[in-house]
Structures are given as C-alpha cells and as structure tokens.
Amino acid sequence: MARNQRLFSLLTLISSAILFSSQPIVAVNSSYSSHANSSDFIRTSCSATLYPDLCYSSLSGYSSAVQKNPGQLARVAVGLSLSRARRMEAYLSNVSRQADYGAEPRVASAVHDCFSTMSDAVDQIRGSLKQLRHLVPGAESFRLQMSNVQTWMSAALTNEDTCTDGFEDVPDGPTKTEVCNRVSRVTKFTSNALALVNNYAAQGTDSSANP
C-alpha cells in the first residue's frame, strides 16, 4: 500500500511538472507567431513604398504595436517622419546661425531658405499626425480627414524637395553636401509615410481604435 501511494505521488509530481513546463512554451509560440505575422504585414505594406528596405527596417521594431493594423502603421510611419524632420529642422537652425558668419552669401541664403521650408514641412507633418490620431468614425468624415492628411504629407514632401532645390546654384562644398544628404534621408521617410497613408486611405474606412 505504501509503495502504491509513493508511486501515485511520483506520477502526480511528474504530471504537474509536465503541465507547468508546457504552458510557457505555448505562450512563447503564440507570441512568436503574432510577431511573425505583424512583421510579414509590415514587409508587405512596405513593398508599396519607394524605399521598401528603409521602410521595413525603420518600422519592423514597432510590429507589436502595429500588429496587422494599417491605420496604426500609417500613424507610426508619420510619427517617424515627424521625428526625422524635427531633427533636421534643429540641425538647419544651427547651420543657419553658423552660415551668418563668414559663409559664402549663396550658401547662407540657401541654408536659410532650407530651414524655412523644413519648418513648414514639420508643421504639415505634425498636423497630419494630429489628424490621424483624431479620426472620427464614419465613412464621410474618414475620407475628408484622410484627404487632409494626404494633402499635408504631399506638401511636406514638396517642401523638403524645395529645400535641396535651393542649393542647385550653390558651389559644391561641405555644407551643401552635408545638408543635401541629410535632407535626402528625411525625404525618404516622408515619402514612405505618404505611401502608407495613401494605402490606408484607399481602404476607405477606419477600422482601428485611436492609439
């Protein structure tokens, strides 16, 4: 009898250990599957952009927040675009002050103009993000608000391009090269964000909750 009781207790402990150890594995597998699906969604969405590799590398880290939600993906992309544009604006502000001291007049003028247009782009991207975060449910309001976002993001991209256009008649030099290279990087983020906004708008309805 005692032997049977010991055997029963041992079997109970083994069963409990197996049950306990299997539970985290299920959770991990489920989490991995969800992450993989979200990453695949982002990769597929980024394929519609002009810079798919940059799009995926910059957004894949947000897969847990994006899930498979095109609205959230657009918001994150616009948010990244705003962050990049703000950093560029701050950089141009600093370069603009430096250009006032001893720089070639055409360089100084181009930097000042670039700073002005980049500031406009920042305002337009900021307005786009605010609109995306306050979408009102309903087909008509959604289309109208998304049209605003598309218009502002397009205008921001135009302003960023205008920034570098101002350097066309400026002699080659370190300031021109550095500014144009940095702005080019920012325009790629804005271009990708606009493409994802357009993709979201094309779906016609807002099925996502506000973040």
TIRO-195841 format. One record per residue (C-alpha): z negated, y negated, x; residue number from 1. Coordinates in Angstrom, 3 decimals. Each point is the difference from the previous one (the first is absolute). Example, Ala and Ser with C-alpha at 12.3 -4.5 7.8 and 13.67 -1.06 7.14 Angstrom:
2
+----------+----------+----------+-----+
!        z !        y !        x !   i !
+----------+----------+----------+-----+
!   -7.800 !    4.500 !   12.300 !   1 !
!    0.660 !   -3.440 !    1.370 !   2 !
+----------+----------+----------+-----+
This chain:
211
+----------+----------+----------+-----+
!        z !        y !        x !   i !
+----------+----------+----------+-----+
!    0.000 !    0.000 !    0.000 !   1 !
!   -0.920 !   -2.429 !    2.752 !   2 !
!    3.235 !    0.839 !    1.818 !   3 !
!    2.035 !   -0.711 !   -3.133 !   4 !
!   -1.781 !   -3.334 !   -0.458 !   5 !
!    0.760 !   -0.994 !    3.611 !   6 !
!    3.638 !    0.996 !   -0.454 !   7 !
!    0.203 !   -2.018 !   -3.217 !   8 !
!   -1.521 !   -3.054 !    1.692 !   9 !
!    2.408 !    0.283 !    2.910 !  10 !
!    3.005 !    0.201 !   -2.318 !  11 !
!   -1.286 !   -3.038 !   -1.923 !  12 !
!   -0.306 !   -2.040 !    3.223 !  13 !
!    3.506 !    0.996 !    1.129 !  14 !
!    1.496 !   -0.916 !   -3.389 !  15 !
!   -1.758 !   -3.375 !    0.033 !  16 !
!    1.195 !   -0.741 !    3.532 !  17 !
!    3.586 !    0.846 !   -0.892 !  18 !
!   -0.131 !   -2.168 !   -3.122 !  19 !
!   -1.562 !   -2.917 !    1.886 !  20 !
!    2.439 !    0.129 !    2.913 !  21 !
!    3.056 !    0.207 !   -2.248 !  22 !
!   -0.763 !   -3.162 !   -1.963 !  23 !
!    0.679 !   -2.538 !    2.822 !  24 !
!    3.242 !    1.790 !    0.842 !  25 !
!    1.276 !   -0.536 !   -3.535 !  26 !
!   -0.981 !   -3.677 !    0.147 !  27 !
!    1.644 !   -0.498 !    3.390 !  28 !
!    3.169 !    1.759 !   -1.107 !  29 !
!    0.150 !   -2.143 !   -3.139 !  30 !
!   -0.551 !   -3.175 !    2.006 !  31 !
!    2.665 !    0.999 !    2.529 !  32 !
!    2.495 !    0.749 !   -2.770 !  33 !
!   -0.652 !   -3.365 !   -1.646 !  34 !
!    0.414 !   -1.824 !    3.329 !  35 !
!    3.234 !    1.870 !    0.726 !  36 !
!    1.402 !   -0.850 !   -3.414 !  37 !
!   -0.896 !   -3.665 !    0.429 !  38 !
!    1.574 !   -0.085 !    3.459 !  39 !
!    3.174 !    1.592 !   -1.334 !  40 !
!    0.100 !   -2.580 !   -2.797 !  41 !
!   -0.313 !   -2.857 !    2.494 !  42 !
!    2.660 !    1.479 !    2.284 !  43 !
!    2.409 !    0.440 !   -2.906 !  44 !
!   -0.667 !   -3.537 !   -1.274 !  45 !
!    0.496 !   -1.437 !    3.496 !  46 !
!    3.416 !    1.640 !    0.263 !  47 !
!    1.303 !   -2.708 !   -2.355 !  48 !
!   -1.012 !   -2.791 !    2.420 !  49 !
!    1.983 !   -1.471 !    2.891 !  50 !
!   -2.652 !    1.050 !    2.504 !  51 !
!   -1.256 !    3.398 !   -1.228 !  52 !
!   -1.770 !    1.012 !    3.216 !  53 !
!   -1.992 !   -3.231 !    0.147 !  54 !
!   -0.652 !    0.269 !   -3.719 !  55 !
!   -1.457 !    3.493 !    0.258 !  56 !
!   -1.989 !   -0.597 !    3.183 !  57 !
!   -1.612 !   -3.131 !   -1.439 !  58 !
!   -0.749 !    1.425 !   -3.448 !  59 !
!   -0.798 !    3.666 !    0.614 !  60 !
!   -3.564 !   -0.861 !    0.967 !  61 !
!   -0.563 !   -1.201 !   -3.570 !  62 !
!    1.109 !    3.260 !   -1.634 !  63 !
!   -3.422 !    0.697 !   -1.509 !  64 !
!    0.060 !   -3.372 !   -1.761 !  65 !
!    3.671 !    0.138 !   -0.960 !  66 !
!    0.041 !    3.614 !   -1.241 !  67 !
!    3.386 !    0.197 !   -1.807 !  68 !
!   -0.273 !   -3.412 !   -1.624 !  69 !
!    3.033 !   -2.303 !    0.554 !  70 !
!   -1.953 !   -3.018 !   -1.216 !  71 !
!   -2.786 !    0.549 !    2.509 !  72 !
!    2.560 !    0.651 !    2.734 !  73 !
!    1.696 !   -3.330 !   -0.749 !  74 !
!   -3.347 !   -1.810 !    0.048 !  75 !
!   -0.989 !    1.510 !    3.343 !  76 !
!    3.420 !   -0.827 !    1.501 !  77 !
!   -0.165 !   -3.603 !   -1.183 !  78 !
!   -3.564 !   -0.237 !    1.309 !  79 !
!    1.145 !    1.175 !    3.437 !  80 !
!    2.874 !   -2.473 !   -0.106 !  81 !
!   -2.444 !   -2.801 !   -0.792 !  82 !
!   -2.267 !    1.020 !    2.869 !  83 !
!    2.907 !   -0.056 !    2.448 !  84 !
!    1.292 !   -3.336 !   -1.270 !  85 !
!   -3.460 !   -1.578 !    0.255 !  86 !
!   -0.361 !    1.136 !    3.597 !  87 !
!    3.434 !   -1.415 !    0.762 !  88 !
!   -0.934 !   -3.281 !   -1.644 !  89 !
!   -3.113 !   -0.258 !    2.168 !  90 !
!    2.003 !    0.809 !    3.112 !  91 !
!    2.609 !   -2.659 !   -0.836 !  92 !
!   -2.718 !   -2.547 !   -0.644 !  93 !
!   -1.285 !    0.538 !    3.509 !  94 !
!    3.479 !   -0.041 !    1.577 !  95 !
!    0.874 !   -3.122 !   -1.964 !  96 !
!   -2.932 !   -1.894 !    1.482 !  97 !
!    0.934 !    1.151 !    3.494 !  98 !
!    3.637 !   -0.996 !   -0.515 !  99 !
!   -1.058 !   -3.601 !   -0.551 ! 100 !
!   -0.932 !   -0.224 !    3.681 ! 101 !
!    2.926 !    0.115 !    2.374 ! 102 !
!    2.244 !    2.390 !   -1.915 ! 103 !
!    3.716 !   -0.619 !   -0.351 ! 104 !
!    0.468 !   -2.121 !   -3.180 ! 105 !
!    2.264 !    2.531 !   -1.707 ! 106 !
!   -2.523 !    2.775 !    0.654 ! 107 !
!   -2.832 !   -2.083 !   -1.426 ! 108 !
!    2.051 !   -0.882 !   -3.082 ! 109 !
!    1.014 !    3.623 !   -0.608 ! 110 !
!   -3.590 !    1.215 !    0.324 ! 111 !
!   -1.252 !   -2.655 !   -2.434 ! 112 !
!    2.687 !    0.916 !   -2.536 ! 113 !
!   -0.728 !    3.694 !    0.461 ! 114 !
!   -3.696 !   -0.587 !   -0.628 ! 115 !
!    0.807 !   -1.918 !   -3.200 ! 116 !
!    2.285 !    2.695 !   -1.412 ! 117 !
!   -2.429 !    2.768 !    0.980 ! 118 !
!   -2.787 !   -1.837 !   -1.827 ! 119 !
!    2.222 !   -0.083 !   -3.088 ! 120 !
!    0.614 !    3.730 !    0.384 ! 121 !
!   -3.740 !    0.655 !    0.179 ! 122 !
!   -0.546 !   -1.913 !   -3.251 ! 123 !
!    2.787 !    1.942 !   -1.719 ! 124 !
!   -1.251 !    3.400 !    1.154 ! 125 !
!   -3.547 !   -0.942 !   -0.989 ! 126 !
!    1.253 !   -0.943 !   -3.465 ! 127 !
!    1.842 !    3.304 !   -0.236 ! 128 !
!   -3.099 !    2.005 !    0.844 ! 129 !
!   -2.077 !   -1.947 !   -2.495 ! 130 !
!    2.582 !    0.682 !   -2.707 ! 131 !
!    0.094 !    3.714 !    0.845 ! 132 !
!   -3.775 !    0.187 !   -0.308 ! 133 !
!   -0.002 !   -1.613 !   -3.442 ! 134 !
!    2.831 !    1.730 !   -1.784 ! 135 !
!   -0.470 !   -0.094 !   -3.759 ! 136 !
!    0.738 !    3.277 !   -1.812 ! 137 !
!    3.101 !   -0.151 !   -2.148 ! 138 !
!    3.687 !    0.383 !    0.788 ! 139 !
!    1.072 !   -3.613 !   -0.491 ! 140 !
!   -2.835 !   -1.551 !    1.988 ! 141 !
!    0.449 !    2.603 !    2.705 ! 142 !
!    3.679 !   -0.757 !    0.467 ! 143 !
!   -0.630 !   -3.750 !    0.053 ! 144 !
!   -2.809 !    0.245 !    2.522 ! 145 !
!    1.910 !    2.411 !    2.214 ! 146 !
!    2.965 !   -2.372 !   -0.105 ! 147 !
!   -2.285 !   -2.702 !    1.371 ! 148 !
!   -1.174 !    2.305 !    2.769 ! 149 !
!    3.563 !    0.922 !    0.931 ! 150 !
!    1.016 !   -3.662 !    0.079 ! 151 !
!   -2.932 !   -1.026 !    2.174 ! 152 !
!    0.373 !    2.895 !    2.434 ! 153 !
!    3.728 !   -0.745 !    0.319 ! 154 !
!   -0.800 !   -3.658 !    0.657 ! 155 !
!   -2.574 !    0.988 !    2.616 ! 156 !
!    2.561 !    2.159 !    1.778 ! 157 !
!    2.484 !   -2.888 !   -0.059 ! 158 !
!   -2.596 !   -2.350 !    1.468 ! 159 !
!   -0.759 !    2.454 !    2.791 ! 160 !
!    3.706 !    0.286 !    0.809 ! 161 !
!    0.287 !   -3.794 !   -0.067 ! 162 !
!   -2.763 !   -0.138 !    2.580 ! 163 !
!    2.116 !    1.788 !    2.599 ! 164 !
!    3.223 !   -1.729 !   -1.089 ! 165 !
!   -1.532 !   -3.244 !    1.247 ! 166 !
!    0.091 !    1.345 !    3.553 ! 167 !
!    3.744 !    0.614 !    0.085 ! 168 !
!    0.728 !   -3.281 !    1.838 ! 169 !
!   -3.080 !    0.276 !    2.212 ! 170 !
!    0.574 !    1.067 !    3.625 ! 171 !
!   -1.258 !    3.469 !    0.859 ! 172 !
!   -3.514 !    0.036 !    1.342 ! 173 !
!   -3.358 !    1.764 !   -0.295 ! 174 !
!   -1.120 !   -1.931 !   -3.097 ! 175 !
!    3.221 !    0.661 !   -1.902 ! 176 !
!    0.004 !    3.673 !    0.932 ! 177 !
!   -3.648 !    0.570 !   -0.879 ! 178 !
!    0.135 !   -1.855 !   -3.320 ! 179 !
!    3.227 !    1.655 !   -1.138 ! 180 !
!   -1.213 !    3.478 !    0.936 ! 181 !
!   -3.271 !   -0.487 !   -1.833 ! 182 !
!    1.651 !   -1.430 !   -3.110 ! 183 !
!    2.519 !    2.850 !   -0.020 ! 184 !
!   -2.889 !    2.456 !   -0.170 ! 185 !
!   -1.536 !   -1.878 !   -2.935 ! 186 !
!    3.296 !   -0.077 !   -1.916 ! 187 !
!    0.220 !    3.795 !    0.217 ! 188 !
!   -3.360 !    0.340 !   -1.752 ! 189 !
!    1.048 !   -2.503 !   -2.661 ! 190 !
!    3.352 !    1.713 !   -0.485 ! 191 !
!   -1.672 !    3.372 !   -0.472 ! 192 !
!   -2.533 !   -1.455 !   -2.412 ! 193 !
!    2.782 !   -1.584 !   -2.049 ! 194 !
!    1.852 !    3.311 !   -0.175 ! 195 !
!   -3.116 !    1.779 !   -1.286 ! 196 !
!   -0.603 !   -2.806 !   -2.502 ! 197 !
!    3.577 !    0.372 !   -1.232 ! 198 !
!   -0.511 !    3.753 !   -0.338 ! 199 !
!   -3.159 !   -0.568 !   -2.014 ! 200 !
!    1.657 !   -2.597 !   -2.216 ! 201 !
!    2.929 !    2.349 !   -0.692 ! 202 !
!   -2.362 !    2.460 !   -1.683 ! 203 !
!   -0.560 !   -2.541 !   -2.751 ! 204 !
!   -3.636 !    0.678 !   -0.855 ! 205 !
!   -3.366 !   -0.442 !    1.623 ! 206 !
!   -1.696 !    3.372 !   -0.182 ! 207 !
!   -2.582 !   -0.782 !    2.648 ! 208 !
!   -3.452 !   -1.466 !   -0.267 ! 209 !
!   -0.792 !   -3.215 !    1.825 ! 210 !
!   -1.664 !    0.681 !    3.364 ! 211 !
+----------+----------+----------+-----+
